[in-house]
Amino acid sequence: MIVSVRRWLTRLKFTVMFFVLTLAVYYLFQVVSGWVEPAQRYKEPAGKAIKVFQQHTGYGEQSTTLADRLLLFYWYGE
């Protein structure tokens, strides 16, 4: 059996380069995802935007059912 050192070095070089480039792409994706993700997801909206969901406890006000809320949603056409 003949073992070619040059062929094994080529395979080793390919494997090392594949591993290094895979790690580079992984860290690049982490940087890009951190850059794209908003800093504060749940802050109050600014400008003319309104907050869509408000959790009501039902104290001191008439609590509505989910069906009533859905009916109002379709009534206003939003």
Residue, then its C-alpha position, 0 to 999 in steps of 0.5 A: m500500500i502506497v501512502s501519498v504524503r502530499r495527498w494527505l497534506t492536501r486533505l488536512k489543509f482542506t479540512v483545516m480551512f473548512f473548519v476555520l471558514t465555518l467558524a468565521v461564518y458562524y461568528l459573522f452571523q452572530v455579529v450581524s444578528g446582534w447588529v440587526e436585533p433591536a436593543q429594547r424590544y418591549k419599550e413604549p412605542a414612540g410617535k403616533a404608534i399605539k400599544v396594541f395589547q394592554q392587559h386588563t385586570g378587571y378591577g373597577e372596570q367592566s371586563t369584556t370577554l374574548a368574543d366581545r373583543l374579537l367582535l369589536f376588532y372586526w367591527y372597526g375593520e382593523 
